[in-house]
Amino acid sequence: MSLLESTSKFFRDIGAGIVRYLHLTPRLWKIIGLESFIFATFVGICAIISEGIMLLPSPTEPGWLIFVYAALKVGLSLLLVGIWLIVWYFLTKRLMKNDGSNKIKNEEND
Amino acid sequence: MALNLLPIVIYILAFFTPLLIIFVGMPFQIRFMLKKGIFGVDVHKKEKPKIAEMGGIILLIAIIITSILTIILIDDPADKLSVGIFCISVTIAGIIGIIDDIFNLSALLKPFLLLFGSIPIIASGRYETKPMLPFVGETRLNIVYFILLPFIISVPANSVNMLDVFNGSMATTVILVLITIFFANMIVFQDNFSNLNLTDIFVFIMLGTLIAYWFFNRYPAKTFGGDTGSLTVGASLGVIAVMGRLEIVVIIAMIPFIMNSFGIISSVKGLFERRQMARPTKMTKDWKIESTGDPKAPITLVGLVVQEGPLHERDVVKTFNILTLVSGVFAIITAILIRVAVGVTS
């Protein structure tokens, strides 16, 4: 195979690869949607921590109350992360349930 | 301003040394393993070919040699120590992988043993308890960070291990994660290559390793990395996240990996070995992968990907790459938000 032919084949293969990727992307929209949701809610939680939880008033006098307030702020943030994980789990499970129903529908059509 | 060439030389060596070692060593490893009868059967192929196992050993050797070479070339003793810690942590994970490949460790014992991989990081104090979050900037999570630190090797190593199920899937997805980390590091720390950056060294070592490995593990695979390979590579991501102070960026970049392992663990309510669980996928008559529809099967990323219909193994790997690419874009956005927040707070 000449250099020209092999170069042309190389670029054709890359082109075919990109087309294949573009062809596969639409079938992933649900999972990409889930990824986007996970990311967006995470950024949302960070915004809530920054603009809400971090701005909660803390005692100015030194003492154990400062530690309690700091622990409460961390606890609240972790609670939000916990809720985020639970929502993530249920959404993933729901996607899988759709899988089952789609399968039954396909079998009925057959 | 004079250009400091030493960092560039170290980066080039960090990339090309493992690449060369794997290209030279892997064919010998493949022949040796097949000769000794250490092979696995590729169940996703009609011909059921015998594929050499434990290719990860060459990956581990390449990482160790490159780390030693880098330690010799670096001047700063603190940086030498950091590269040494990277090498030791990854080696511990790799050795656990070798033991697992030989003796099949239980699903609980493996993550437990991997906790030991974080001991070098904890003992050396090469970490900061101030992870950076978007909007928030630098946080002070002394207690929480210290509680989470032992899991920094175990969690990514197991996540990568759980996604290493198809030819080339681990190599391509982790390469995308590493490229993301490289750019995120540039964004967050304004890295301009004039000074030596440890994260860049680690990223180049792993990129060289994985690009070379991909040539042997891509469809149709000539070798399987085994748990040795996946635990080694996964552990390296954990070390890079902590020592590079890019914990949140790495978590976001690894969303597809986390989705997969989180789905499996939460759906089967615990840690189980692959052979203990119902199979989520099966092969069609034309050798494509489809969902079994078994309600007892774990929720996996493959299961989600093939829900619209059966897919060829190569296409399943491509869908993993698409999902990792998307999460990589999100990780870059995270890095930009962190940079903005850190710039505001500093």
HADDOCK unambig.tbl for C-alpha pairs under 7 A between the chains (distance, minus, plus):
assign (segid A and resid 21 and name CA) (segid B and resid 318 and name CA) 6.70 0.50 0.50
assign (segid A and resid 24 and name CA) (segid B and resid 319 and name CA) 6.76 0.50 0.50
assign (segid A and resid 27 and name CA) (segid B and resid 308 and name CA) 6.63 0.50 0.50
assign (segid A and resid 28 and name CA) (segid B and resid 305 and name CA) 6.71 0.50 0.50
assign (segid A and resid 32 and name CA) (segid B and resid 323 and name CA) 6.65 0.50 0.50
assign (segid A and resid 39 and name CA) (segid B and resid 330 and name CA) 6.94 0.50 0.50
assign (segid A and resid 43 and name CA) (segid B and resid 134 and name CA) 6.78 0.50 0.50
assign (segid A and resid 46 and name CA) (segid B and resid 133 and name CA) 6.81 0.50 0.50
assign (segid A and resid 46 and name CA) (segid B and resid 134 and name CA) 6.13 0.50 0.50
assign (segid A and resid 46 and name CA) (segid B and resid 135 and name CA) 6.28 0.50 0.50
assign (segid A and resid 46 and name CA) (segid B and resid 136 and name CA) 6.56 0.50 0.50
assign (segid A and resid 47 and name CA) (segid B and resid 135 and name CA) 5.93 0.50 0.50
assign (segid A and resid 50 and name CA) (segid B and resid 135 and name CA) 6.06 0.50 0.50
assign (segid A and resid 50 and name CA) (segid B and resid 136 and name CA) 4.93 0.50 0.50
assign (segid A and resid 96 and name CA) (segid B and resid 299 and name CA) 6.89 0.50 0.50
assign (segid A and resid 96 and name CA) (segid B and resid 304 and name CA) 6.43 0.50 0.50
assign (segid A and resid 99 and name CA) (segid B and resid 307 and name CA) 5.13 0.50 0.50
assign (segid A and resid 100 and name CA) (segid B and resid 293 and name CA) 5.74 0.50 0.50
